[in-house]
Amino acid sequence: MLPKKNRIREGADFGAICRYSRSFSADGLILRIRENQLGLVRLGVSVGLKFSSKAVARNRMKRQVRAFFEQNLARIATSQDVVVIVGKTWEEKANPGPTIRQILVKNGLFKE
C-alpha cells in the first residue's frame, strides 16, 4: 500500500495540480505533473465514469496505478506531485504500468 505521505487526497490539491502543472499523455492516460516543496513524490488517481460505469473496473484500475507507483517510488524524481487521469479510451483489461513508465522516462522523471 502506498504510504499516506505519498498520497494526494484533498480536492484542493487535485485542483491546484491540474491547474498549474505540465500535462503528458499517451494511449488514453494523462499524467499531470507539478513540482512540490515537500521533497517527496505524491500520487493522485482519477478514474471517471467515462472509463467504465462499473465501480469494480474503476477500482481495479486505481489499484493497478497505485501498485506501479508503490513498486517504483524510489525511481521517480523526488519533489513531484503526479495525478494520473485514466481516459475513456483506455482498455479496462490493460495494465497501465508500462505506459506510465514510458511517459516518465520520456520526460526525464524516471531513473533507470
N, C-alpha and C positions, 0 to 999 in steps of 0.2 A: 504494500500500500504506500502511496506517495505521502511523505510526511506533511503535516499540516502547514508547516512554514513554507512549503513549496507549492501551495495551492492558492489559486485566486478564487475567492468565494463571494466577495462583495459586488453587488451590481454596479456601484460607482467605479470600482476598479476596472471591471469589464468595459464600461463606457469610456473611461479615460484611455484605456489601452487601444480600444477600437478607433477612437477619435484621433489620437496622437501617435500613431505607430506606422511602421513600414508594413506593407502587405505583400505576401508572396503566395502564389497559388500553383497547383499542379493537379490534374486529374480530379477535380471536384473538391479538393481540400484547400482551405485558405488558412494561412498562418499569419497572424498579426503579431509583430514583434516590436517591443519597445524596451529601451534600457531603463533599469531602475537603480536606485541608490542603496539597495538592501544588501548587495553583494551575494545574492543567490538567485537561482532560477526559479520562477514561479510559473505555474501552468493553469490555464483555464480551458475548458472544453465546452463547446456549444454544438449540440446536435438537435436540429429543429424538426418540426412535424413534416416539413417538406422532404426530409430524408426518408422517413418512414412513419406511418401512423401508429405503428406498434411500439409500445414502450420497451418491449423486450429487445427489439432490434436497436433502438436508440441507446439503451443502456449497455448493450454488448459493445457497440462502437465506442462509447465513452471508456469502458474498461480496457479495450484494446489500445486506445490512445494513451491512457494513463500508464498501462503496462510498458509501452515503449519508452516513455519518459522516465519511469522508475528504473528500468534497466540501463538507461543511457544518461542518467542525470549527471554523472561525473564528466561526460564527454561534451556536454553542451556548454557553450561560453557562459561564464557567470554574469551576474547582474542583468538578466534578461527576464522580461515578462512575456510569455508566449500564450496566445489564445488560438486554439485550433477550432476552426469552424468547418463542420462537415456539410458539404453541399448536397443538394438533391441528386446530382449526377453520380455521386459515389455509390458503388455497388455495396449492398448490405453484407455480402459474404467476404469481401476483400479485406485484407489486413492493411491498415493504414501506415504501419511502421516504416516500410521501405520508402514510401513516398515522402513521409515527414523527414526521414533521414536525408533523402535526396535534396529536399528544399534547404535543409540546414547546412549540408555540405556545400551546396552551390553558393550560399551566401556567407560562407566562412564562419559559421556559428557552431560547427560540429568538429570536434577533434578526433581524428582517426586513431 
